[in-house]
């Protein structure tokens, strides 16, 4: 994203339109989708149907069009096959249906990784509230590898070989999927603390979310200053999965993104004819029963190697948060 022109920001604020007030910034594969689904089911919260707008970290997604300064809303979003906004006007249009009494937000898990995103969000909304979720590093990277296989971004099915390949081309490739900087959790968190203050940044631990969906979501609702007694639809936080049916996965993904003319027509028809709750329940059932299955067990020798490598970062995050993550994540048993 290029820095938004001051006049475009001023015009957006003067128009009285709803601006996003909170951001789920990551980590990926740490329950951000489940949190997004639960929050958007709350009557006092509005989140766009498009999860991962990617507006503030576009350069981390190779192949996406560069952000433009145009504040208009009526261009095709992102281009013919890209549903993501590439102007400020298109981005803000995602929140056009939010009511004035709702808290508006979005979820783009790549925002935590990007060194520039925190400042970009602060430019748009200096009083934004930030939600970050952290997961044990080795498990996070393995789950990320499986997700990249699902998305056909990664072609190497062997995680060890994928890591080795990436290390061999690190000097040439601008965006690395498994780089050590992806688990530099303290550095990532400090960027948001420096700009928004600790009181406006809620840090969650993936294990807590998995163990207590309800307690975690109520904590988030209180952080957002919305009614924490209102009903929400609970969704189990992300489990590591493997694609069972690539064809069905691609169909489901195409419908979700509306990434072709046919998919956009089908998505509009489904949305018009089906209540949101039924759409959500149907999609979850399809994903559980048809598309995804359990992956092969992890390479424990490789996982141990990674945990030895990441132990200093885990200790640093635990000290920074004043929580014993070394014990929680089993790093106290690593020699």
PyMOL commands that set and color helices and strands:
alter all, ss='L'
color gray80, all
select helices_A, chain A and resi 6-14+32-40+55-60+88-93+109-112+117-124+137-150+159-168+180-183+185-196+198-200+206-211+213-223+246-257+261-273+276-291+300-321+325-328+331-333
alter helices_A, ss='H'
color red, helices_A
select strands_A, chain A and resi 22-26+45-47+103-107+129-134+201-205+242-243+292-293
alter strands_A, ss='S'
color yellow, strands_A
deselect
rebuild
show_as cartoon
